[in-house]
Amino acid sequence: MSSLIIWIGFLISFFFLWEAVRILRGLRLSALPATDNKSIQFGITLIIPVRNEEKRFPALVNALSTLKKPGPGFEVILVDDHSDVSPEIWFSKAPLVEFPLKIIRLQDYFPGKTGKAMAIHAGILKSSYPIVTVTDADAVFHPDWLIFLAEKFSSRLRPDMICGPAVCGITGFGKSAQKLDWMMIMAVASGSFNSGHPLSAIGNNMAFLKESYLQTGGYEKLPFSVTEDFQLFSHFIRLKKVVLWVATESGKIETEPDETFREFVNQRKRWTSGGLSSPFRSYWIVLISNLMTLLLLFGWLVHPGFWLVWSGTKFLADWLILTRFSVMIRETIRFSDFIRYELIFPAINVYFPLELMLNPKISWKGRSF
């Protein structure tokens, strides 16, 4: 019996390493420039759905003020999704707004509707420019972020959608380990996409042509999902729209980390619930990753010597992916943080399926699903 488990362990390690090599090859393509010129042809509308973000509003205004604006035009639309305090009141506590800013209410355009997807849809209908970019109220941007996107949409590839990475800070639950977890998710998404296997994208760093969005029918026609960004990304892929997944320093944003373990679990439950319609390859990568985690946690019970080989395989693959991705987006990784990540998240990956089975309810932004 132990011989069979050992052979299975080496088979799992082989497939894990195989997938890691594919992701690394895809990351090499993610870093390639997606434009052949520096001309900018389109203006940009930045849409930010908000719900009870009064405390974050001053920091958001400061973050937006750092952005370099594309020459053809730029505007920000805040779409209020039934906040307890009217967004107009937020201005009394915010710095001077030095860019075009509109505030609209979801209920004024779609009475009875709630949720982030319909808030984004309302903002898109009111947008003035051909490019629509969506982010969150807790985002911090690279100064060249909008310029980066405008150049890519003006390239000869003529993309319909551009996806970029988001990383979190080093406060909150798990601190630097949570940041590395975000980076690993972004690296796998980017590397898999550019190796020919679209898996996912992050909604707070997603841009698309308004015309292409409307051609798909938009969120008004799509069924409800707690991960509206993944749903739209998948819809563009199914319709064979031109989608780019580009990971560079100027194309990244930073978002707030989860402050508590419960916030972290609720976020991952939301992602998992929305990802149930993922292609088979997503399930395959999750399966291989989780089996490798089990080898890391319990393989020493089977054979201590082979456990060192299996653990070394996982550590090496994870380190190569994270360091490669960190160079692309200009983030620093300390080896001590990497070890902390490798110690914390295997245990979480074992706990998480139990959480889903025992407590499938999802709580997010004061709503339950």
C-alpha angles and dihedrals in degrees: 000000000000091000090055092050090049091053090047089050092055091046091053090048091051094053091043091053091044091055091046090056091050091050091049090052090050092050089056088059092044090063095053115106112260096202136069097198143026098234118123117210105169139056121227135231113202112206121198118182109208136192120176093337096143094125092050097047099089091050090047092054090050091050093049091048091062093060121106107230123229113245097237092060147290138209138170122220119193111198112200114215101199099300117187090233121045111251091231088070090057090070092070089067098039134087120256111292108231100181136062107284130179127186118201132172122231092217091058091062103028110025112204093018123117136173141073096276095058091042089057090046092053090050092050092053089054096044119119102201136066095240120065120195123188127202141148133260093249095056126123116198140209107244091241095047097109092040089051092053094044091053093050093051088050093053125106090258090070095205122203092206136017122198124195139179130272123197129187132227127256101255129090127035114008091354110208091010090062090051091053089048090056090047092051091051091050092046093051092046093048097041094046092048093052092046088060101268114102110205111159148321136211118252098214090065104040129119132179143166111272090221092054091048093052090048089060092054092248129230092315089069099037120089118254117279132172087221101052092167093059090046093054092043090052091047092054090049093050091050089051094240117166106264127180126197106196125176115195137132095256091046098055132090132198123229134189116271123233108273097207138031090246092056089049093051093047091051093050092046089054092050092047094048092051092044095059089098091056121128119268092261090065090057090046093053092046091049094049092044093050093046089051089051090053089052089052093050101039108013092099088068089062100043125340093207096051089042088064089055093048093046091047090052092054095044093048095048094046092046093050093049095046096044092047091050093044091056091051095053096031098243122145121234121196117205090228089057090049091054090049089051092050091050099045106040101050088062091047091051089057093046096046099071089052090052091051093051097044099038113020093163114114122212118192134159091351093308132104127217 
